[in-house]
């Protein structure tokens, strides 16, 4: 478990203190995929780098599995870092070393395994990320997605308990992003590895994260399970991220529906309920008519969800609302 | 043909040329070796202590930069003469190959150190960060990441420095260092033996060309981009 206790960070720029992270409390459970989302300058990158002290905190304590990381001396910090993997937006592979040598590097630096053991582990890791045939190539000969796979293999070399991902998919195209995220999800499941990732894309959060914290202005403004934060965003920043992801504009939508008669509702389903034939049942039982104005049925990580905007006319509206409520569907009356 | 060749290069003593070439190569090799041994650590230190680097240390960087700049702003011909007492102290003579090497090294090492600093700055900061994140010691960051990544740049720096040293060795001829430059001055210039001048110039040109193409090959070999 990673625990932040009143951790804050201030940079000194040109003689002035610039706050990068407000005093923050945060708990990240062992084995979960925790996402930090925010625009650039929101403080997410600082927060991530505080975990392995690539950034030194200005105050507060960071506990990892009960150990106070902020109190470690140089030697202790090096040993701690060997138990924390990290991958980067621009991969940060050594151009002068082959793929296999890049993956072996953390093991050689740690100096605990024999050459044979290192070779065996490197082969296994390259196999795991699907790059067995590329061991002797140099990073410049690989595509972006392959480079990030090398980065992941390298980060996993010392069998760390935590993996930090710094915008790991931001430099990749959508298809490659999907495959790299899938690999991260698999690793999280197989190795019971805690993953902390930062991103500015809601889609990345939706695909792999269990919980998410939304950052703005150097502070966490909202956090919780992804389904909760994503489907019922409360803070304006979160709402903006969700709308960006859905690529629709709330105001525009209201104008479009101005001429539609009846009450306009937004229903949010999640879990198995998503696949129940609820709308037809409610229509038959209460006599309401519905037309679907917009909607989306998708998954958040492993949880199916649906979000539909409906116009209801006729019948017994109150009974319909009560029926939705009984079926555990979240209803928002938009008009 | 032989007669033509003989009359064209009437003043050229080929054995003398051979000895001078050997002297030039010895001066070049010796001074290059010590320039690298001195300049590489100095360049690494300049880089590490520089602004926003791993071991930012303003006073140290300012001091190093000052010494480097002073030595680099001295014209080499002046340095040769200023260095004489020090050279005698170090090698027992200010003449010949041994007497030429200390001023050559003092002239070239600061220049080389700056080139090394520049080559190290070309290394992506992210690579240093990634190496830090692996739990590397400072020594490991330098030897396992920085220097291997900067290798093509450092080889290019060695090439440029070697070529600069070739022209410095020629100047060292003025203060009795021997070598092709000495030959060119004593015979080609002072005795108006144009043929000797032409031969020495051609030999120096060939030497520079060989150094440059060897350097370029090595850079290409070690560039994985």
Interface residues (C-beta under 8 A of the other chain):
Chain A: X52 X54 X77 X78 X79 X80 X81 X82 X84 X86 X88 X90 X92 X93 X94 X95 X96 X97 X105 X106 X108 X109 X110 X138 X139 X140 X158 X164
Chain B: X124 X126 X127 X129 X130 X131 X132 X133 X134 X135 X136 X137 X140 X144 X145 X148 X149 X151 X222 X224 X225
